[in-house]
């Protein structure tokens, strides 16, 4: 019975930690569709870029998480499995995104994404790739609470920064000079991706 309770508890925690990040995009829709925050054209641009996130997150993971679980439970030397998987992701992510960065001008022209956004996208993709194996390790070693806390922290930071930077930064900057240096007019799309960069970096 205790085993069943443990399974139910872990399933609930992992499920919650998986669903919350995916709900973030829905939670932010009212903010992004507010005409005082983003125009229809800007919201379309953000949605277009996020669609690429989904595609390239899959490419950068290339099934390594599934492979990690398969071999982690079979091999006696689990540390070797962890390090090999992490190094593989590290090399492939830096290799692919490093090449993409060198070709960023051409890529920007091909996929019609402004260079200023593309640079932030590369950083987010890299940071998200680097946490694939650490998150898989937390699950494989039955650490659901730590897994959930980090996932929920990512959502909280991302959501909080989006709200602050898009809704309140302008007013705060007018009354507090310390914020003048980080407030830039018509910089909303950049703020969205900067929020993602900070949340992903903190998660890593």
N, C-alpha and C positions, 0 to 999 in steps of 0.2 A: 504493500500500500504506500509506503514511504517513497518507493521508486516511482510510482505513478504520480504522486504529488510533486516530486521533483521534476518529472518530465512535463507536467502541466504548467508548473511555475516557469520553467525555462522556456517553454513554447510561448507562453503568454508574454514574457519579457522580450524575447527575441522578436515576436510578432509586433509588439508595440514599438520597439526600437526600429523596426523595418518600415512600418506604416507611417510613422510620424514624419520622417524625412520626405516621403513621397507626398504627404499632405501639404508640405510647405509651399509647393507651387500653387495649390488651390487656395491656401490661406492668403497668399500674396496677390492673387488675381484682383481683388477689389482695390488694392493699393496701386497696382500697375495700370489698371484701367481707369483710374481717377484722372480726368482731363487736366486737373491742376498739377499732376505729377508727371504723367507721360502722355504724349499725343497718341492717336491711333497708330500712326506710322512708327513711332518709337516702340510702342508695345509690340507691334508686329515684328520689328527688328529683334527685340529681346526674345520673343517666342521662337523666331527663326534660329537664333544662336543656340538657345537651349535644346532645340531639336538635334543639333550637331553634338551637344554634350552627350545625349543618350547614345548616339551612334558610336562616338569615339571612346566612351567609357567601356563599352562592350569590346571594342577592338583592343584597347590597352589591357583589358583583363584577360583576354583570349582563353577563357576557361581555366585559368590558373587556380582560382579558388576551389573549383570542383576537383581538380587534380590534387590540390593540397590535401583536401579532406580524405580523398581516396588513399593516398600514400601515408598520410599522417597516422591513420588508424591501422595500417598494415606493417609499417617499418618499425623496427626496434629503436633505431636512432632517429627519434622525432625531431631533435634539434637540427640534424642534417637536412631533413625534409623542409623545416621552417626556413633555414638559412638559404638553401638552394632555391626555394620558391621566391623568397624575398629578393635575392640577388638577380634572379631571372626577370622579375618585374622591374627592378631598379634599372638594369641594363637596357631592357626593351623600351621602357618609358623614356629614359633620358635619350636613348638613341633615336627613337621615332620623333619625339617632341623637339629634340635638339636639331634634327634635320628639318623639321617643319618650321622651326624658328629661323633657320638660315634661309629658308624659302618663303618666309612670311609675306613678302611683297607679292610674289606670284600667287600664293594661296589666297591672299586678300582679294586679288583681282578675279580669281577663278570662282570663289564661293561668295563673292560680293559682301564681305564683312570688313568693316573699317579696321585698319591696322591697330588703332588704339584699343579696340575691343579684343582683337585677335591675340594680342600679347597677354592680356589678362586671362583669356580662355586657355591659353597654353599652360599658364601657371596653375590654374584650377585643375585642369586635366592631370597634370603631373602630381599635384598634391593628392588628388583623389586616387590615382593609381598606386601611390606609395602606401596607402592605408589598407589596401585590399588584403594583404597577407596578415598584418597585425590584427585586423578585425576577424579574419578566419581563424587565427590562432586563439583569440579570446573565446570564440565559439567552440573550437576543438578541445580546449582545456577547461570547458564548463565554467566560464566567468561571465554569466549573463548580466549581472548588475553593472560590472565595469563597461561591458559592451553597450548596454542601454544608456548609461550615464553619458558616455562619450557621444553617442548618436544624438541623444536629446540635447546635449550641450551644443552640438553643431547646429541643430535646428533653432535653438534659442538665440544663439549669437547671430546667426544669419538673419533671422526674423527681426531681432532687436536692432541690428545695424541698418537693415533696409528701412525700417520705420523711422529711425533717428535721422539717417542721412537724407532720406527723401522728403520727410515731413517737417522735421524740426531744425535741421542744421542751419538753414538760411536764417531763421529767426534768431537762433542762438548766436550765430556769427555777428548779427547786427548789434547785439547787446554785450557780447563778450569777445574781446579782441583776440583771445587765444585761439578761437575757432576760425578766425578770418583766413588763416593760412591753409585750412583744409576745405573751405567752401569755395567752389568754383561754379559760376552760373552755367546753366545748360549742360550740366555734367551728370545728369540723372542716370543714364545708362551705365556710365563708368562706375557710379556709386553702387549699382546693383551687383556688378561683377567684383568690385572691391570688397563688398560684404561677403561674397562667396570666397574670395581669396583668404580673408581673415579667418572666417569660420573653418575653412579646410585646413589652413595652417595650424590653427589651434587644435583641431582634431588630430592632426598628425603628431 
